[in-house]
Amino acid sequence: MVTVTIDGEVKRYQKGTSYEEIAQEYNSRYDDTIALVIVDGKIQELMKRADHDCRLEFITLKNSAGHKAYVRTAIMLLIKALYDVEKRENVEKIKVEFAVGQGYYCSLKGRVKVDQTLVERLNVRMQQLAMENMPIEKKTYPIEEAVALFDKYGMEDKKKLFRYRRSSTVNVYRMGDYYDYYYGYMLPSAGYVKYFQVISYEKGLMLLLPDRKDPKILNYFEPREKLFHALQQTTEWGERMEIDTVGDLNDQICEGGFSDLVLVQEALQERRIAEIAQDIVGRGGIKFVMIAGPSSSGKTTFSHRLSTQLRSYGMKPHPIAVDDYFVDRELTPKDENGNYNFECLEAIDVAKFNEDMSSLLAGRTVEIPTFNFKTGKREYKGNFKTLGKDDILVIEGIHGLNDKMSFSLPGESKYKIYISALTSLNVDEHNRIPTTDGRLIRRMVRDARTRGISAKQTIAMWQSVRRGEEENIFPFQESADAMFNSVLIYELAVLKQFAEPLLFSIREGEPEYYEAKRLLKFLEYFLGVSSENLPKNSIVREFVGGSVFNV
């Protein structure tokens, strides 16, 4: 027998009782399904068994770790169903590409026709597997045996990934006759995946899943065509350079191709920036370039590089930060926790911003303010501007795409750009890298370097930052005239050196420890590379330092 303590209660269980069985006793006390368990301070999957006296806490699907486990398990369910309804030899490759809202886009290669018939068969088979509650088994293999297993099933991406694995073992998951590797925790059976839908989208499949805020509601899918095509373009760039996965990137590093990779990637980004500049100039009459994007998208470097391109066309760009129009600190709205909410529109003096911009458009001279973040006051320091024929304002700020921010400016005078770091590189074909992970690592490195903010503090505030993005940026992204993806396919190999020491500083027992541990495990997949030879105008320089720009 083992003694288990849960929520102050002490119970005795037969040794070897699964944590899933214990969780089922307590699930009625929670609003949502229990997905994982914390055993003596360490997260464990429910398929594991109690073999010693311990203290348990439960994690539901509303928790970030629980939701990620749901997504991984749903992806495994989809791939298992595909292999069930199609002959395995017909499926050359199924790759989980990227997320669009609450949908996960999957591309297919092989002798498989993506049509409504396939979609219907997949949904039916997934529902059958869920109703049968097909178990997911986890087994630890020596690395050589795991690679042999992946070789048997033609999983070249996984063979390549584990060529660089430092550990001598790897965990493999099995659902019936389907074996696979998943980066992160999994649910114990297909029956936990109750809410999903597969639809056809573009040339592939879109797996729709609930948001973690409400794990029991499957929202209507809203296509985001501009975002989708920006992501697809980046994926195509990666395929052109034969870098689809982390294993491909590591191969390039080992084979001495990293320098060429950097040059090509930077050239592709510069070409895209030049295309945007050409479009701005070609439209004629554009006086305000409005740039917005989520945290750590590289907005500052992008605005400098765009300005350089505009100057090559004879334009005279002038940077303006919307942050300089913050209301005085005591007038800033507060959130539900009583903290200042600097990310809502009401934190900006919208009326004053529009008054100044309209005056500039009318040809009048305006003194542009500077916000003093120490005093919490707006100051005027003689920064006078007048717009001539070739002058153009490059305005960077969180609300740049929201027309309420620039309500008085005629639409034909504005050009709106959405920028984000939209990761297209995968760990392997079935394990995508969330865009938010790349941005969080970027921000962590920059916060420590420029603001003296620890990784612990960055992680602690990240959910609040994300909430602000979801409310103030993402709803407006499709209204942009252009989208720019600032991610560089090589950047995580560079950021690794800077991020790992910061993450190791977070100690066990601290609330941010689990996230730090997850990110450290993720960075283990990458071979590290020095930042020494990166171009001085690279967007990565905004985070690691050494930029030619004042960022």
N, C-alpha and C positions, 0 to 999 in steps of 0.2 A: 504494500500500500504506500501511497505518497500523500503528503499533506500539501494542499493548495490553498493559498490565500487570495481571495478576490473581493475587492471593495470592502475590506475589513472582515469579511466572512472567512472562516476556516472550514475546509471540507476535506474529506478523505476519498481518494479514488484508487481504483486498481492500477497498479503500475503498468504502464503501456497504454493507458487510456489516451485517445487522441485529443488534441486541443480542440478539434472540431466538435467532438462530443460534449466537451465541457462548455464550449461557447454556445451550443444549442440550448443548454439549460438556462443561459443568461440572456439570450437574444431578445426576449420579450421586454427586457428592461431598457432596451435601446430603440431609438427611433428608426435606425437603419440596420441593415444586415452587418453582422460582425464579419470582417474580412481577414484580419490578422490578429496576432496576439503578441504582447510584450511579456517575455519570460525573464524575470529578474533583470529588467532593464534592457533586454535585447529583443528586437523584433524577430518573430518566428512565423512560419506558415502554419496554417491550421492542420495540415496533414501530419505534422510532427506529433510525437507522443510524450506524455509526461513520464519521465523516468527518475525524477528526484523531487524532493520537497522544493516548492517554489512559490513565488508571488506573481500573479497574472494581472495584466491590464488588457483591455480589448480595443481594437481599432476597427471602426466601421467604414463603410463605403464613402462616407462624407469626408473622411480624412484623406489628405493628399496621397499617402502611401496606399490606403485602401482602394482609392479610385484608380491609381496606376496599376494595381494588381488586377482590378476588374478589366481594364483596357487590355492588358497583356493576355489575360485568359480568354477574352472575347476574340482576340486576334488568333490565338491558338485554335479556338473553336471554328473560326472561319476557315482556316487553312486545312484543318482536319476534314471539315465538310466538303471543301473543294476536292480534296483527294478522294473522298468517298463518292462524289457524284461524277467525277471525271477520272479517267485512267491516269495514274501517276505519270506514265510516260508521255502523256499529252501535255502535262504542265511542266514546261521547261523552267519557269521561274515565276514566283509570285513575290512581289516586293511591297512592303508597307512603306509608302513614300513619305507622306506628310499629313498633317492635320489641317483641316479647313473647318473652322468652328468646332462643332462636336462630331464631325465626320473624319474618318481616317481613310485616305485615298490609297488604293492598292492597284498596282499595275500588273498585268499578266503577259507572259510570253509563252509561246508554244502553240499547240494545235487546239486551242480553246477559243470558242466564239463567245464573246461577252455580249449577251443579249438578254431579253426579258425572261426567256426560258431558263437560262443559267441562274439568273437572279432568284427566280421562284424556287428552283431546285435547291439552291444554297440556303435560302431562308427556311424551307421545310426541313432540310437535313439538320441545320443548326438547332431548330426547335426540337427535333427528335432527340438529338444528343443531350440537350438541356433537360428534357422531360425524363430521359433515361438516367439522368444525373451521372453521366459517365465520369468515373474518377480520373483525376490527374495524379499520376505517380511521379515521384522524384527520386532519382538514383544518382549517386556520386560515382563517376567513372575515372579511372586513371586517364590522363590526357591522351595517351596513345590509343586506348580503346575508344574514347569518345571520337577522336579523329577518324578512326576506322569506321565507326558507326555513321558519321556524317558522310564519309566517302561512299559508303554503301548506298546512301539515299541521294547521292549527287549534290550534297550541300557544300559546294566549293567555297562559298563565302565564309562558312564556319570553319572549315579546314584552315583557311588563310588567317582568320581571326586568332585561332588558338595556336598558330605557329609562334605567336609573340606572347603567349600567356606565361607568366612567371610561376603560377601555381602548378602543382603536379597533378591536380584533379580538376574536374569540371562537373557541374550539376546538369543533368539531362532530364527533361520532363517527357512523360509518355501519356498519350490519350489513346487508348486502344492500340492500334498498330502504327500510330504516328508518333515519332520521336522528334524532339526539337530542343534547342537551347533558348532560354529567355533571360534577359538581363533584368533582374529584379524579382520581387516576390510574386507568387502565383496563388490563385484560389484553389481549394482542394478538389473541385469537380465542376463539370460543365453546368450543373444545375444552379450555380450561383449567378450565371449570366442569364438573367430573366428578361432584360430589356435591351433590344437591339433591332436593327433592320439593315439589310443589305440592298443597295440600289445601284443601278448602273449610272456612271457619271463619266463624261468625256469618253475616253477609250478604255476605262477600267472600272473598278468597283469602289463604292464608298460605303464603309461600315459606319453606321450611325449608332452612337452610344449616348447615354445620359450624361449630363453635367454632374459634377460631384456635389454641387449645391443641392440638387434634388435627384438622387440616384434612381428614383422610381418613375421619372417622367422622361419620355423620349420626345424631344422637341422637333418641330418641323424643320427640315434641312433648308437653310437659306444659301443658295449658291453665291459664292464670292469669286466672280470670274476673273477680276483683275488680280486678286491675291493668288488664285489658283495658277494663272499663267505666269506670274512672277516666280512662284515656286517651281513650276514645270521648267521654266527657262534655266534656273539654277541647276536643276537635276540634269538637264541636257548638257550643260557645261561640264558637269562632273563626268558624265558618260563619255563626252568627247575626249576628256583627259584620262579616261579609263580609271576614274576614281569614284567608285560607287559606295564603298564601305571603308571602315577604319582599317581593315586588313589591306585594302588597296593603297591607302595613304601610307601605311607603315612600309609596304613594299617599295613605294617611291622613295621614301627616306633612306631605306637600306641600300637601294640601288643607285644612290647618288643623284636622283632626279629632283631633289627638293628645290634647288635654286631655280630651275626652269619652271617648276610648278608655280612658285611664287610670282615669277615674271609674267607668266600667262594669266594667272588669276588677277593680278593687279591690272594687266592690260585689258582684260575683259571688263573689269569694273570701270576703268577710265573710259572705255568706249561707250559704256552705258551712260555715264555722266555726260559725255560729249553729246550723245543722242538727245538727252533731256535738255541740255543747253540749246542745242539746235532747234528743238521744238519750241522752246520759250521765245527765242528770237524770231523764229519763223511765223509765229502767231501775230506778232506786232501788237503794240499797245499794252503789253504786260508791264506793270509797274511794281507788282507785289508778288514775290515768290514765297508761298507759305509752306513751310516744311514742318511736318509733325511725324512722330513715331514713338514707340514705347521706349522705356528706359534702356540705356546702353545699346542703342541702335547705331551709334556713330554719327549722330546728327551734326555735331560741330565740325568734324573733319569733312563730312560730305558737303556742308554748306561752303566751307573754304574751297574745296576742289571744284564745286559747281561755279563758285564766283570766279575762279581762275579760267574756267572754260568760257564763261560769259564775257570776261575781259578779252578773250581771244577773238570775240565777235565785235569788239569795239564798245561793249556795254561797260557801265561804271556801277558795279554792285556795291551796296552798302549793307552790312549786317545789322540786324536789330533783333534783340532777344525779347520775346513777349514777357519774360520774367521781370523785365525792368518796369513793367506796368502793373506789378502786384499792388494791391491795396495795402495801406499801412497795416502793420502787424495786428493791431488791436481790432481792426475791421475784418480780419480774415475769419471766414466761417470755420466752425469746429465740427468734427465728426461725432459719431455716437459715443466715442470713448473720451470726448472732451479734448482731443488733440486738434491742432490746427490742420485744416484740410487745404493744403496748398495746390491740390490738383483739380479742384472743382472750378468751373467757369467763374463763379462768384468771387474767387480769390484774385481775379484780374479786374482792373478798372477798365472795363470794356468801353464805357462811354468816352473816357479820355483817350484810349487807344484809337477809337474811330474818329474822334475829333482831330487828333494829330495826323492820322493817315489821310483823312479827307482834305485837310489843309495842304498837305504835301502834294496830293493829287491835283489840287487847284493851283499849284504853283507858288504857294506861300512858304515862307521860311518858318521852321518849327524847331524848338529846342527839345531834343529827345532826352527823357529822364534816365537815370541810373538808379537801380534799387540797391540800397545798402542792407545786406542781409544781416549784418551785426546789429544795426539800430532798428531794423524793421521799418525803415522809412524810405520814401522815394526822394531822390536828390537831383538837383540840376547843376551840371558842371560845365555849361557852355558848349554842349554837343549840338550845334545848330546844323540843320540839313535843309537843302532846297533841291527839289527834283528837276533836273534839266532833261533835255530830250533823250539822252543816252543813260540817265541814271535809273537804277532799279534797286528796290529794297529786297534783301533776302532775309525773311522773317522766320525765326525758329522758335517753336513753342508747342506745348502739348495740345493746344486747342486750334492749331493752324488749319485743320480741315473742317472745323465747325463753323458754318456760315454765321452763327450768332456772334462769333468772335469778331468778324469783320463785316457786320450787317450793312454798314453805310457805303461800302466799296462796291462799285459795279463789277459784276461777274467777269466781264471781259478784261478787267485790269488785273485779275488774280490768276495765278497758276499754282495749283496745289500738288504737293509731293508727299507721298507716304513712304517712309523709310523704316525698315526693320531688318533684324538679323534673322533671316528665314533659313534655318539649317536644312540642308538637303542630304548631307552625309549621314549614312546609317552605321550603326554598330555592325549589323549584318542585315541580310535582306528582310528579316522578320522583326528586327529590333531597331526602331527609328530613334533618332536623337531629338527630344523635344526642343523646339525653338527657345523655350523659356530657360532651359538648362544652359544653353550657350550664352544667353544674355545675362543670366545670374553670375556665371563665371567671369564674364567681361566686367560686370559692375563690381564684383568683389575685388578684383585685381585693381581696378581704377580707384575705388573707395579707399583701399589701403594705401595706395601710392600718393594720392592727391589730397585726401581729406582726413587721413589718420583714423579711418573707421575700420573696425575689425570685421573679419568674416562673420563672426557671431552676430554683430549688429546688422550687417547687410542681410543675412538670412532672416533675422528676426523681423525686419521691416519689409521683406520681399512680398508677402501676401498683401500688405497694404498698398504697395506700389502696383501690384498686379490688379488689384481691385480698381484703382484709379485708371489704369489703362483700359480695362474692360468697360468702364463707364464713359470715359472721355476721348478715347482714341479709336478703338476697334469699330464702334458703330459707324464711324465716318470714313473708314479706309477706302471703301469702294467709290467714294465721291472724288478721289484724287485724280488729277490729270495724268500723273505718272507714278509708278511704284519703283522703288530702288531697294534691292536686296544688298545689304552691307556685309553679309557674311562672306568669309573667305574660307575655302575648303580646307586650308591648312592650319587655320588659326588655333584650334584646340591643342595641336601639338606644341605650339608656342606658349599659349596661356598656361599649359600644364605646369611649367616650371615655377610660375608666379603663384598659381592658385594652391598647389599642394601644401606648401608650408603654412599658408593662411588657414587652410581647412584642418590641418593637424593641430592647430592651436586650440581648437574647440574640444573640450574635455567630455568624457563620458559622464552622464548625469545632467548635462546642460540641455535645455529644450531643443537647441539647434544641432545636437550631436548626430541624430539619425540622418538629417539632411546632409550634414558634412560627410558622414560615413558613406552615404549613397554616392555623392559626387566624387569622393576619393576612389571608390571602386570603379566608377565610370571612367575616370582619368587614367586608370591602370591600363586600359585598352590601347592608349596612345603611346607611341615612342616620342620622347621629348626632343624639341629642337630649339636652338638658341635664337633669340630675336635680333642678334647682332647685325645680320645682313638684310634685314627687312628694309624696304624703301622708307625714307623719312616722311613721306606723305601718306603712308598706308593707314587705313582705318584702324588696324590693330595697334598702331602707335598711340592712338588716343587712350588706350588702356594700359599698355605696358611701358609707355614713356618713349622719349626720343623723337617726338614728332617735330616736323618743321613748322607746324602751326601752333598757335597758342591755345592748347586744349587742356 
